[in-house]
Amino acid sequence: MATLVRRIFKVALFLGLFVLAIRYVHTYPDPMTESQLLVWWNASEWLGIRDPEDLYFVMWVTIQLIVTTAVYLTLMKLWRRYRTK
């Protein structure tokens, strides 16, 4: 039972960190400048994607997942270090 609770807590922690990343990890300025839009258009054309917003969405979700994973792993290492002392 304790293992199940720990796993549920870890999943809830990861999801909570992901929600925080969605809220606080984003580009500036909003709306984008003309030069930023041009970069997204060129990148989407180079990758063969018709709509640059599709590329933008996938890129930022990926970045948010990377940030969330990094913070989660750091918290887990800090927690293990705290418990061993």
C-alpha positions in Angstrom: 0.0 0.0 0.0 2.8 2.4 0.8 4.4 1.7 -2.6 1.2 2.6 -4.3 0.9 5.9 -2.3 4.5 6.8 -3.2 3.9 6.2 -6.9 0.7 8.2 -6.9 2.6 11.0 -5.0 5.4 11.0 -7.6 2.9 11.1 -10.5 1.0 14.0 -8.8 4.3 15.8 -8.2 5.3 15.4 -11.8 1.9 16.6 -13.1 2.0 19.6 -10.6 5.5 20.6 -11.9 4.3 20.2 -15.5 1.4 22.6 -14.7 3.8 25.1 -13.2 6.0 24.8 -16.3 3.1 25.4 -18.6 2.2 28.5 -16.6 5.7 30.0 -16.2 7.9 28.7 -19.1 7.0 30.6 -22.2 8.3 33.0 -24.8 8.5 36.7 -24.6 7.1 38.9 -26.0 3.5 37.8 -26.5 2.5 38.4 -29.4 5.7 37.6 -31.2 7.7 40.1 -33.1 7.9 40.1 -36.9 11.4 38.6 -36.8 10.3 35.8 -34.5 7.4 34.9 -36.7 9.7 34.8 -39.7 12.0 32.3 -38.0 9.0 30.1 -37.1 7.7 30.3 -40.7 11.1 29.4 -42.1 11.6 26.5 -39.7 8.2 25.1 -40.5 8.8 25.3 -44.2 12.1 23.6 -43.8 10.5 20.8 -41.8 7.6 20.5 -44.2 4.9 21.6 -41.7 2.1 23.7 -43.2 1.2 25.6 -40.0 3.9 27.1 -37.9 1.7 27.0 -34.9 1.8 23.2 -34.9 5.6 23.4 -34.8 5.4 26.1 -32.0 3.1 23.9 -29.9 5.2 20.8 -30.2 8.4 22.6 -29.5 7.1 24.3 -26.3 5.5 21.2 -25.0 8.8 19.4 -25.5 10.7 22.2 -23.7 8.2 22.2 -20.9 8.6 18.4 -20.5 12.3 18.8 -20.4 12.1 21.5 -17.7 9.7 19.5 -15.7 11.8 16.3 -15.9 14.9 18.2 -14.9 13.2 19.8 -11.9 11.6 16.5 -10.9 14.9 14.6 -11.0 16.6 17.4 -9.0 13.9 17.2 -6.4 14.2 13.4 -6.2 18.0 13.6 -5.7 17.7 16.3 -3.1 15.1 14.3 -1.3 17.3 11.2 -1.3 20.3 13.2 0.0 18.1 14.7 2.7 16.8 11.3 3.9 20.3 9.7 4.0 21.6 12.5 6.3 
